[in-house]
């Protein structure tokens, strides 16, 4: 399989870092797609490369979703150097960002402002925290 990345552009030299196009069958398909997307861009350059799409293999230590506990209880973690490990399975503790919308007292809503927390969790033993957290109230 072939993939390509545009190199540089009128939008700045680094805009393309999140833009990988593909997969394509062969070089001819890549050239056709580049010509279709950038028809008159004779000076633009593209990085074309071979690659493959792979899935992450699940950890043998991961529990079924129904057996996972709620995240964030620090009693389940053990300090390990600069980080934390799960006391039960030994996995490195990860952090997930949770957004809490700021609501005004007396209203069921706000102006779109949020506060953010990082909630620790074990990827094997705990459910990943939901990004949409509970609202906090502004006085």
PyMOL commands that place a pseudoatom at each C-alpha (Angstrom):
pseudoatom trace, name=CA, resn=UNK, resi=1, chain=A, elem=C, hetatm=0, pos=[0.000, 0.000, 0.000]
pseudoatom trace, name=CA, resn=UNK, resi=2, chain=A, elem=C, hetatm=0, pos=[1.143, 3.525, -0.780]
pseudoatom trace, name=CA, resn=UNK, resi=3, chain=A, elem=C, hetatm=0, pos=[0.592, 6.702, 1.226]
pseudoatom trace, name=CA, resn=UNK, resi=4, chain=A, elem=C, hetatm=0, pos=[1.665, 10.314, 0.717]
pseudoatom trace, name=CA, resn=UNK, resi=5, chain=A, elem=C, hetatm=0, pos=[2.181, 13.517, 2.692]
pseudoatom trace, name=CA, resn=UNK, resi=6, chain=A, elem=C, hetatm=0, pos=[2.314, 17.014, 1.125]
pseudoatom trace, name=CA, resn=UNK, resi=7, chain=A, elem=C, hetatm=0, pos=[5.582, 18.797, 1.978]
pseudoatom trace, name=CA, resn=UNK, resi=8, chain=A, elem=C, hetatm=0, pos=[5.197, 22.504, 2.732]
pseudoatom trace, name=CA, resn=UNK, resi=9, chain=A, elem=C, hetatm=0, pos=[2.504, 24.790, 1.431]
pseudoatom trace, name=CA, resn=UNK, resi=10, chain=A, elem=C, hetatm=0, pos=[1.138, 28.301, 1.332]
pseudoatom trace, name=CA, resn=UNK, resi=11, chain=A, elem=C, hetatm=0, pos=[-0.406, 27.516, 4.767]
pseudoatom trace, name=CA, resn=UNK, resi=12, chain=A, elem=C, hetatm=0, pos=[3.000, 27.173, 6.439]
pseudoatom trace, name=CA, resn=UNK, resi=13, chain=A, elem=C, hetatm=0, pos=[5.705, 24.552, 6.495]
pseudoatom trace, name=CA, resn=UNK, resi=14, chain=A, elem=C, hetatm=0, pos=[4.159, 22.327, 9.159]
pseudoatom trace, name=CA, resn=UNK, resi=15, chain=A, elem=C, hetatm=0, pos=[0.430, 22.295, 8.377]
pseudoatom trace, name=CA, resn=UNK, resi=16, chain=A, elem=C, hetatm=0, pos=[0.754, 18.933, 6.641]
pseudoatom trace, name=CA, resn=UNK, resi=17, chain=A, elem=C, hetatm=0, pos=[2.058, 16.943, 9.612]
pseudoatom trace, name=CA, resn=UNK, resi=18, chain=A, elem=C, hetatm=0, pos=[-1.432, 15.652, 10.419]
pseudoatom trace, name=CA, resn=UNK, resi=19, chain=A, elem=C, hetatm=0, pos=[-2.345, 14.958, 6.781]
pseudoatom trace, name=CA, resn=UNK, resi=20, chain=A, elem=C, hetatm=0, pos=[-1.461, 11.481, 5.550]
pseudoatom trace, name=CA, resn=UNK, resi=21, chain=A, elem=C, hetatm=0, pos=[-3.339, 10.449, 2.423]
pseudoatom trace, name=CA, resn=UNK, resi=22, chain=A, elem=C, hetatm=0, pos=[-3.936, 6.824, 1.559]
pseudoatom trace, name=CA, resn=UNK, resi=23, chain=A, elem=C, hetatm=0, pos=[-3.939, 3.915, 1.244]
pseudoatom trace, name=CA, resn=UNK, resi=24, chain=A, elem=C, hetatm=0, pos=[-3.507, 3.597, -2.527]
pseudoatom trace, name=CA, resn=UNK, resi=25, chain=A, elem=C, hetatm=0, pos=[-2.850, 0.488, -4.618]
pseudoatom trace, name=CA, resn=UNK, resi=26, chain=A, elem=C, hetatm=0, pos=[0.271, 1.690, -6.456]
pseudoatom trace, name=CA, resn=UNK, resi=27, chain=A, elem=C, hetatm=0, pos=[2.335, 4.693, -7.607]
pseudoatom trace, name=CA, resn=UNK, resi=28, chain=A, elem=C, hetatm=0, pos=[-0.041, 5.390, -10.501]
pseudoatom trace, name=CA, resn=UNK, resi=29, chain=A, elem=C, hetatm=0, pos=[-3.011, 5.743, -8.108]
pseudoatom trace, name=CA, resn=UNK, resi=30, chain=A, elem=C, hetatm=0, pos=[-0.971, 8.113, -5.908]
pseudoatom trace, name=CA, resn=UNK, resi=31, chain=A, elem=C, hetatm=0, pos=[-0.005, 10.265, -8.911]
pseudoatom trace, name=CA, resn=UNK, resi=32, chain=A, elem=C, hetatm=0, pos=[-3.642, 10.431, -10.056]
pseudoatom trace, name=CA, resn=UNK, resi=33, chain=A, elem=C, hetatm=0, pos=[-4.813, 11.501, -6.581]
pseudoatom trace, name=CA, resn=UNK, resi=34, chain=A, elem=C, hetatm=0, pos=[-2.123, 14.188, -6.299]
pseudoatom trace, name=CA, resn=UNK, resi=35, chain=A, elem=C, hetatm=0, pos=[-3.045, 15.520, -9.754]
pseudoatom trace, name=CA, resn=UNK, resi=36, chain=A, elem=C, hetatm=0, pos=[-6.739, 15.545, -8.773]
pseudoatom trace, name=CA, resn=UNK, resi=37, chain=A, elem=C, hetatm=0, pos=[-6.208, 17.364, -5.440]
pseudoatom trace, name=CA, resn=UNK, resi=38, chain=A, elem=C, hetatm=0, pos=[-3.450, 19.770, -6.564]
pseudoatom trace, name=CA, resn=UNK, resi=39, chain=A, elem=C, hetatm=0, pos=[-4.067, 20.183, -10.333]
pseudoatom trace, name=CA, resn=UNK, resi=40, chain=A, elem=C, hetatm=0, pos=[-1.828, 23.216, -10.981]
pseudoatom trace, name=CA, resn=UNK, resi=41, chain=A, elem=C, hetatm=0, pos=[0.721, 22.910, -8.190]
pseudoatom trace, name=CA, resn=UNK, resi=42, chain=A, elem=C, hetatm=0, pos=[3.784, 22.058, -10.242]
pseudoatom trace, name=CA, resn=UNK, resi=43, chain=A, elem=C, hetatm=0, pos=[6.240, 23.266, -7.585]
pseudoatom trace, name=CA, resn=UNK, resi=44, chain=A, elem=C, hetatm=0, pos=[4.688, 21.368, -4.633]
pseudoatom trace, name=CA, resn=UNK, resi=45, chain=A, elem=C, hetatm=0, pos=[6.454, 18.265, -3.367]
pseudoatom trace, name=CA, resn=UNK, resi=46, chain=A, elem=C, hetatm=0, pos=[5.094, 15.118, -1.742]
pseudoatom trace, name=CA, resn=UNK, resi=47, chain=A, elem=C, hetatm=0, pos=[6.593, 12.358, 0.355]
pseudoatom trace, name=CA, resn=UNK, resi=48, chain=A, elem=C, hetatm=0, pos=[5.366, 9.006, -1.031]
pseudoatom trace, name=CA, resn=UNK, resi=49, chain=A, elem=C, hetatm=0, pos=[6.008, 5.880, 1.021]
pseudoatom trace, name=CA, resn=UNK, resi=50, chain=A, elem=C, hetatm=0, pos=[5.010, 2.247, 1.486]
pseudoatom trace, name=CA, resn=UNK, resi=51, chain=A, elem=C, hetatm=0, pos=[3.128, 1.388, 4.634]
pseudoatom trace, name=CA, resn=UNK, resi=52, chain=A, elem=C, hetatm=0, pos=[0.612, -0.858, 6.224]
pseudoatom trace, name=CA, resn=UNK, resi=53, chain=A, elem=C, hetatm=0, pos=[-2.318, -0.382, 8.550]
pseudoatom trace, name=CA, resn=UNK, resi=54, chain=A, elem=C, hetatm=0, pos=[-2.150, -2.395, 11.762]
pseudoatom trace, name=CA, resn=UNK, resi=55, chain=A, elem=C, hetatm=0, pos=[-4.357, -2.660, 14.812]
pseudoatom trace, name=CA, resn=UNK, resi=56, chain=A, elem=C, hetatm=0, pos=[-3.110, -2.565, 18.385]
pseudoatom trace, name=CA, resn=UNK, resi=57, chain=A, elem=C, hetatm=0, pos=[-3.004, -6.028, 19.888]
pseudoatom trace, name=CA, resn=UNK, resi=58, chain=A, elem=C, hetatm=0, pos=[-4.954, -6.116, 23.147]
pseudoatom trace, name=CA, resn=UNK, resi=59, chain=A, elem=C, hetatm=0, pos=[-3.003, -6.760, 26.310]
pseudoatom trace, name=CA, resn=UNK, resi=60, chain=A, elem=C, hetatm=0, pos=[-3.475, -10.245, 27.761]
pseudoatom trace, name=CA, resn=UNK, resi=61, chain=A, elem=C, hetatm=0, pos=[-3.881, -8.494, 31.138]
pseudoatom trace, name=CA, resn=UNK, resi=62, chain=A, elem=C, hetatm=0, pos=[-6.892, -6.447, 29.985]
pseudoatom trace, name=CA, resn=UNK, resi=63, chain=A, elem=C, hetatm=0, pos=[-10.146, -7.288, 31.752]
pseudoatom trace, name=CA, resn=UNK, resi=64, chain=A, elem=C, hetatm=0, pos=[-13.500, -7.491, 29.938]
pseudoatom trace, name=CA, resn=UNK, resi=65, chain=A, elem=C, hetatm=0, pos=[-15.322, -4.146, 29.931]
pseudoatom trace, name=CA, resn=UNK, resi=66, chain=A, elem=C, hetatm=0, pos=[-17.986, -5.467, 32.322]
pseudoatom trace, name=CA, resn=UNK, resi=67, chain=A, elem=C, hetatm=0, pos=[-15.327, -6.285, 34.959]
pseudoatom trace, name=CA, resn=UNK, resi=68, chain=A, elem=C, hetatm=0, pos=[-13.484, -2.959, 34.816]
pseudoatom trace, name=CA, resn=UNK, resi=69, chain=A, elem=C, hetatm=0, pos=[-13.717, -0.670, 37.857]
pseudoatom trace, name=CA, resn=UNK, resi=70, chain=A, elem=C, hetatm=0, pos=[-14.271, 3.091, 37.892]
pseudoatom trace, name=CA, resn=UNK, resi=71, chain=A, elem=C, hetatm=0, pos=[-11.103, 5.178, 37.327]
pseudoatom trace, name=CA, resn=UNK, resi=72, chain=A, elem=C, hetatm=0, pos=[-9.274, 7.608, 39.565]
pseudoatom trace, name=CA, resn=UNK, resi=73, chain=A, elem=C, hetatm=0, pos=[-8.949, 5.799, 42.918]
pseudoatom trace, name=CA, resn=UNK, resi=74, chain=A, elem=C, hetatm=0, pos=[-5.327, 6.460, 43.908]
pseudoatom trace, name=CA, resn=UNK, resi=75, chain=A, elem=C, hetatm=0, pos=[-5.417, 3.526, 46.359]
pseudoatom trace, name=CA, resn=UNK, resi=76, chain=A, elem=C, hetatm=0, pos=[-5.225, 1.199, 43.323]
pseudoatom trace, name=CA, resn=UNK, resi=77, chain=A, elem=C, hetatm=0, pos=[-1.897, 2.692, 42.151]
pseudoatom trace, name=CA, resn=UNK, resi=78, chain=A, elem=C, hetatm=0, pos=[1.686, 2.298, 43.356]
pseudoatom trace, name=CA, resn=UNK, resi=79, chain=A, elem=C, hetatm=0, pos=[4.368, 4.995, 42.904]
pseudoatom trace, name=CA, resn=UNK, resi=80, chain=A, elem=C, hetatm=0, pos=[7.060, 3.841, 40.474]
pseudoatom trace, name=CA, resn=UNK, resi=81, chain=A, elem=C, hetatm=0, pos=[9.892, 6.347, 39.956]
pseudoatom trace, name=CA, resn=UNK, resi=82, chain=A, elem=C, hetatm=0, pos=[8.404, 9.342, 38.148]
pseudoatom trace, name=CA, resn=UNK, resi=83, chain=A, elem=C, hetatm=0, pos=[5.102, 7.606, 37.404]
pseudoatom trace, name=CA, resn=UNK, resi=84, chain=A, elem=C, hetatm=0, pos=[2.497, 5.264, 38.799]
pseudoatom trace, name=CA, resn=UNK, resi=85, chain=A, elem=C, hetatm=0, pos=[1.703, 1.597, 38.169]
pseudoatom trace, name=CA, resn=UNK, resi=86, chain=A, elem=C, hetatm=0, pos=[-1.473, -0.387, 38.741]
pseudoatom trace, name=CA, resn=UNK, resi=87, chain=A, elem=C, hetatm=0, pos=[-1.233, -2.409, 41.931]
pseudoatom trace, name=CA, resn=UNK, resi=88, chain=A, elem=C, hetatm=0, pos=[-3.245, -5.260, 40.380]
pseudoatom trace, name=CA, resn=UNK, resi=89, chain=A, elem=C, hetatm=0, pos=[-1.750, -5.745, 36.881]
pseudoatom trace, name=CA, resn=UNK, resi=90, chain=A, elem=C, hetatm=0, pos=[1.441, -3.630, 36.906]
pseudoatom trace, name=CA, resn=UNK, resi=91, chain=A, elem=C, hetatm=0, pos=[0.445, -1.475, 33.900]
pseudoatom trace, name=CA, resn=UNK, resi=92, chain=A, elem=C, hetatm=0, pos=[1.587, 2.136, 33.655]
pseudoatom trace, name=CA, resn=UNK, resi=93, chain=A, elem=C, hetatm=0, pos=[-1.159, 4.530, 34.754]
pseudoatom trace, name=CA, resn=UNK, resi=94, chain=A, elem=C, hetatm=0, pos=[-2.422, 6.832, 31.992]
pseudoatom trace, name=CA, resn=UNK, resi=95, chain=A, elem=C, hetatm=0, pos=[-4.240, 10.145, 32.255]
pseudoatom trace, name=CA, resn=UNK, resi=96, chain=A, elem=C, hetatm=0, pos=[-7.359, 11.177, 30.337]
pseudoatom trace, name=CA, resn=UNK, resi=97, chain=A, elem=C, hetatm=0, pos=[-8.562, 14.752, 30.026]
pseudoatom trace, name=CA, resn=UNK, resi=98, chain=A, elem=C, hetatm=0, pos=[-12.106, 15.452, 31.241]
pseudoatom trace, name=CA, resn=UNK, resi=99, chain=A, elem=C, hetatm=0, pos=[-13.937, 18.686, 30.373]
pseudoatom trace, name=CA, resn=UNK, resi=100, chain=A, elem=C, hetatm=0, pos=[-16.330, 20.219, 32.907]
pseudoatom trace, name=CA, resn=UNK, resi=101, chain=A, elem=C, hetatm=0, pos=[-18.652, 22.875, 31.432]
pseudoatom trace, name=CA, resn=UNK, resi=102, chain=A, elem=C, hetatm=0, pos=[-18.994, 25.999, 33.575]
pseudoatom trace, name=CA, resn=UNK, resi=103, chain=A, elem=C, hetatm=0, pos=[-22.675, 26.670, 34.255]
pseudoatom trace, name=CA, resn=UNK, resi=104, chain=A, elem=C, hetatm=0, pos=[-24.149, 29.808, 35.795]
pseudoatom trace, name=CA, resn=UNK, resi=105, chain=A, elem=C, hetatm=0, pos=[-26.250, 29.370, 38.946]
pseudoatom trace, name=CA, resn=UNK, resi=106, chain=A, elem=C, hetatm=0, pos=[-29.933, 29.386, 38.112]
pseudoatom trace, name=CA, resn=UNK, resi=107, chain=A, elem=C, hetatm=0, pos=[-29.330, 28.353, 34.489]
pseudoatom trace, name=CA, resn=UNK, resi=108, chain=A, elem=C, hetatm=0, pos=[-28.862, 24.922, 32.948]
pseudoatom trace, name=CA, resn=UNK, resi=109, chain=A, elem=C, hetatm=0, pos=[-26.082, 26.083, 30.719]
pseudoatom trace, name=CA, resn=UNK, resi=110, chain=A, elem=C, hetatm=0, pos=[-23.212, 28.442, 30.352]
pseudoatom trace, name=CA, resn=UNK, resi=111, chain=A, elem=C, hetatm=0, pos=[-21.235, 30.466, 27.890]
pseudoatom trace, name=CA, resn=UNK, resi=112, chain=A, elem=C, hetatm=0, pos=[-19.216, 27.600, 26.444]
pseudoatom trace, name=CA, resn=UNK, resi=113, chain=A, elem=C, hetatm=0, pos=[-16.359, 27.850, 28.933]
pseudoatom trace, name=CA, resn=UNK, resi=114, chain=A, elem=C, hetatm=0, pos=[-14.897, 24.626, 30.380]
pseudoatom trace, name=CA, resn=UNK, resi=115, chain=A, elem=C, hetatm=0, pos=[-12.446, 23.653, 33.080]
pseudoatom trace, name=CA, resn=UNK, resi=116, chain=A, elem=C, hetatm=0, pos=[-10.291, 20.592, 32.529]
pseudoatom trace, name=CA, resn=UNK, resi=117, chain=A, elem=C, hetatm=0, pos=[-9.061, 17.834, 34.827]
pseudoatom trace, name=CA, resn=UNK, resi=118, chain=A, elem=C, hetatm=0, pos=[-6.719, 14.938, 34.153]
pseudoatom trace, name=CA, resn=UNK, resi=119, chain=A, elem=C, hetatm=0, pos=[-8.140, 11.711, 35.565]
pseudoatom trace, name=CA, resn=UNK, resi=120, chain=A, elem=C, hetatm=0, pos=[-5.735, 8.794, 36.120]
pseudoatom trace, name=CA, resn=UNK, resi=121, chain=A, elem=C, hetatm=0, pos=[-6.753, 5.298, 35.008]
pseudoatom trace, name=CA, resn=UNK, resi=122, chain=A, elem=C, hetatm=0, pos=[-5.327, 1.824, 34.406]
pseudoatom trace, name=CA, resn=UNK, resi=123, chain=A, elem=C, hetatm=0, pos=[-5.905, 0.851, 30.746]
pseudoatom trace, name=CA, resn=UNK, resi=124, chain=A, elem=C, hetatm=0, pos=[-6.324, -2.824, 31.730]
pseudoatom trace, name=CA, resn=UNK, resi=125, chain=A, elem=C, hetatm=0, pos=[-8.399, -2.709, 34.927]
pseudoatom trace, name=CA, resn=UNK, resi=126, chain=A, elem=C, hetatm=0, pos=[-10.406, 0.535, 34.706]
pseudoatom trace, name=CA, resn=UNK, resi=127, chain=A, elem=C, hetatm=0, pos=[-12.849, 2.166, 32.322]
pseudoatom trace, name=CA, resn=UNK, resi=128, chain=A, elem=C, hetatm=0, pos=[-11.431, 5.075, 30.347]
pseudoatom trace, name=CA, resn=UNK, resi=129, chain=A, elem=C, hetatm=0, pos=[-12.871, 8.317, 31.781]
pseudoatom trace, name=CA, resn=UNK, resi=130, chain=A, elem=C, hetatm=0, pos=[-15.571, 10.006, 29.711]
pseudoatom trace, name=CA, resn=UNK, resi=131, chain=A, elem=C, hetatm=0, pos=[-14.372, 13.310, 28.214]
pseudoatom trace, name=CA, resn=UNK, resi=132, chain=A, elem=C, hetatm=0, pos=[-17.737, 14.930, 29.014]
pseudoatom trace, name=CA, resn=UNK, resi=133, chain=A, elem=C, hetatm=0, pos=[-17.549, 15.567, 32.756]
pseudoatom trace, name=CA, resn=UNK, resi=134, chain=A, elem=C, hetatm=0, pos=[-20.103, 16.916, 35.195]
pseudoatom trace, name=CA, resn=UNK, resi=135, chain=A, elem=C, hetatm=0, pos=[-20.791, 20.665, 35.102]
pseudoatom trace, name=CA, resn=UNK, resi=136, chain=A, elem=C, hetatm=0, pos=[-19.274, 23.039, 37.644]
pseudoatom trace, name=CA, resn=UNK, resi=137, chain=A, elem=C, hetatm=0, pos=[-21.214, 26.093, 38.802]
pseudoatom trace, name=CA, resn=UNK, resi=138, chain=A, elem=C, hetatm=0, pos=[-19.911, 29.657, 38.663]
pseudoatom trace, name=CA, resn=UNK, resi=139, chain=A, elem=C, hetatm=0, pos=[-21.106, 32.034, 41.353]
for i in range(1, 139): cmd.bond("trace and resi %d" % i, "trace and resi %d" % (i + 1))
show_as sticks, trace
zoom trace
